[in-house]
Amino acid sequence: MTAKKENPGDLLQGTLDLLILKALGQGSQHGYGVAEWIHATSEDILRVEEGALYPALHRLELRGLLAAEWGTSENNRRAKYYSLTAAGRKELAQETEHWRRLSGAVARILQTA
Amino acid sequence: MISSWLNRTVLRLKALKRRRQLDRDLDDEMAFHLAMRAAKLEALGGDPAAAQHAARRRFGNIGNVKEQSRAMWTFTALESWWTDARYAGRSLANNPGFTLVAVLAIALGIGVNAGIFSILNGVALRLLPIPSSRQVVSIDQIFHGKLRRNVHGETTLVSYSEYLSYRSDNHVFSGLLAYEPFLMATLASAPPKQLFGAAASCNYFAVLQIAPSAGRAFVDSDCAAPGTNAVVVISDELWHSSFAADPAILGKAIRLNRVAFVVIGVAPPGFTGTEPIPSAFWVPLTMQPSIEPGREMDALGDANLSWLAVLGRLRPGVSLEQTRADLAVISARLDQRHPGAFASLAIRPATFLGRQEEQSFVFGIGGIILAATSLVLLIACANVANLLLARASARHREIALRLSIGASRWRLIRQLLTESLLLALIGGACGSVIAFWSFQGISGFLLGHLPRNFPPLALNLAPDWHVLAYAFVLTVITGIVFGLVPALQATRAELNTALKEEGYGAAGAARRGGRLRNTLVGVQVAVCMILLLAAALLMRGLYVAQTVDPGFRMGGVASISFDLRSQAYDDKRAAVFQSQLIDRLASLPGVDGVAQAEHAPLDDSHNQTNFQLPGGHGERADVDHLEFDNVSPAFFTILEIPFVRGRNFTEAESRSGANVAVITEAAARTYWHGADPVGQTIGHGKKELQIVGVARDAQVARLGQHPRPYIYLPAGPEHQILVQLLVHSAVPFRQTETAIRSAVHMVDPDMPVDIAPLADNLEIWRTPSRIVAALSAALGALALVLAITGVYGVASYASSRRIREIGIRVALGAGSRDVMGLLLRQVMRPVIVGAVVGMVVCAAVSSVLSAMLFGLRSYDPLAFLAVPVLLLGVALLASYLPARRAMRVDPITALRYE
């Protein structure tokens, strides 16, 4: 019911998940850090509604792809840090490969047309 | 996949334990994010307030995000259901009056159904109380086509040679046993005791997996040769009641039907065989000729005699289908013995009352009773539905409000249904508990008060999972049935009108609700009418049965029954016994007549055989199957059955067994059409019988039916071993009884004898209809109470809704008569429609009922007049009382009402 209706902003749900996994591939990070990393690396082209990150993070955590731990942030605040689990790393590799093939195919189609 | 689901569930369960913690974490996480973002924006330049605002904007809807996350972490569906249930519980608790009435109605409806079902279950569905009872099946042989078969018991029983074939040729059973059920034997003790037992194949206890609590069970050698191994296993009950639990009983001999049997074992406590009548003893099947002497049958040798019940224990993993297929092959081979007929097998899990005839009887009766109790439940449902409808219109604004602020209709229906299911569950639980408790008491009382000819029955009525499942499913269905329509109705509100109105009830919804309420009341009254009429018809039938004139004298006549064959008499000794006993009885003070008859009038069994008669209706043009009795001349005198033509038998004819017959008026009418039959002959076997007289019709064979042709034959020398005695005495029965008993014991001190007033035989015929009438009267009363509660509820609701209108009418000068008429008409219209429908339906059903029970006429004017008057009268009272209350309200108050 309501649990299934996600609101991933302008992004496909799977894409957001992939971006999160990729962001955490760099090391453990809190939600704000993930948002900042996505903004920075995509040079602000991908505009994520920042709130949408959190349901996605929690869903990945429940799927066992992420592990979460409460820690202290750089400015001494209580923050929840996410990191990839082994399953998460495997998922990241798989999804990256999948995305590469898909985007390659789309690129080729666009060129021929 | 499964492991990830498991992982999720574990995380969720952890989250469930710390709900508050989870909420706080979510808050912290979001707050941290917003603070960081705001700090960054502020650092880029800008005032703190604007920065915080911008941070929130970039974040999106915080509430929505939290909601999504929370749904992920928790069992939302389950929790919303729990919320519904708690809400329903609170709302029921806030309306104790409504809740009490509704729960009571449901408890009555469910309770009576569950109770009846528990009886049906105990009688016919419960598996045998033996280890792994699921593996044990019963086998019935049902013949089709023309077959002359000898029957000892029921036709679906098998013969000994058929049993041996099934036993040796099957591939599905780990063991197949056979036994002769309902074997009666007299235990020699002081006084002699009549016992029910069984002659069983020697694998009986092994197949049933019953180990004796003392001694041993049968072994194969016990059944090695007919009549050679007089051993017996006795029941624990018999061991206690007749042998004082003597530990040295093993190896001692007991006398059954005057044959000595050595006790080799005692069955474990509680094991009473596999028939509804408890077995007190078991003897090897091969001992049948010894324990049943004098029968004109060769049970073990006759391949065409139905007398053995068969139970088999399936090998592990064998299905019923495989069993049917395997046994069908054997049965087809056996069919070659009797051309023109074939047998089909009924194989089913073994129960008490598992044989074909018993099952169709029990389920026939049970089906009718359950149909009646479902009708009672239907009335209860209509009642509760009406209560819910009235309540829904009181909650009209609440529901409209919830709909308008965005609750989905489905969500509201679910919540209302939760409420009705909760009601149903409470009611069902109360009803079932009371029913299980009270029905055991009721049936115990009934079984304790059966007429003397009824054997004791072993019934286990304790609820098992069958009964619990039945009660539960019925409860859930009930909850949905009475809850769904009001829920649909209540949530169909037009929002605008509903919100605007100030408690008058939206006109449209009210009208729809009114129609629904009227329909429900109509249905209730119709169903109630059917039940009450059925009850009334049965009671009238019972009254007719009690007062019918059987056509012969019963007062002062005692019947004396004994079984000379089982006491090892032969014809010669029987004749001596009879003549000595008759002499002794005739000389007792007050006795003025002693008669012989093979079957006393209205005995529970009767003789039938083929007679050759002019213009018969049977297989051959001149052969008919008629009931008959072998009697002495005194039979007609002491029963005061007069002769309309010809004469009685003479003593000489009776003593010699002359070829003469007395027929009844009905026989004369049927076969001689008014011509004088005296002097004519009828054929009986190879004999030609000369008709010497025509006796007036009397209901000697069965009570309360139109006279059927009947033949009396003289009780000759070959009948002396069969006949019973009838004695007429002027002194009261209590005194005669003692005198008769001592007379019998002076002739044979060990003879078991049963002495009873002849009028007791009426009880055999009356008991079933009395039980059914009592049951239906109880159901009818229940239905009446429920239906009238319904009418009263609707009447009070209707009156209270119209209090303002009444006030206006009275203020404008309407007479109280007119207003009262208005109110009564409104409520009584659906009642009358329902009553008429009920009467029409019952008129159709009653012709079916009248065929089933004696004494019942289908269009009994008294029943069809009294019941409607009673029902309508009570309904009128139930609608008058609330109307009067409404009219008593002062017009000024009424105008300010609500």
Interface residues (C-beta under 8 A of the other chain):
Chain A: M1 T2 A3 E6 N7 G9 H30 G31 Y32 A35 E49 E50 G51 A52 Y54 P55 H58 R59 E61 L62 R63 G64 W70 S73 N75 R77 R78 A79 K80
Chain B: S4 N7 R8 L11 R12 D25 L26 D28 E29 M30 F32 H33 A35 M36 R37 A39 R58 F59 G60 N61 I62 N64 V65 E67 Q68 S69 A71 M72 W73 T76 A77
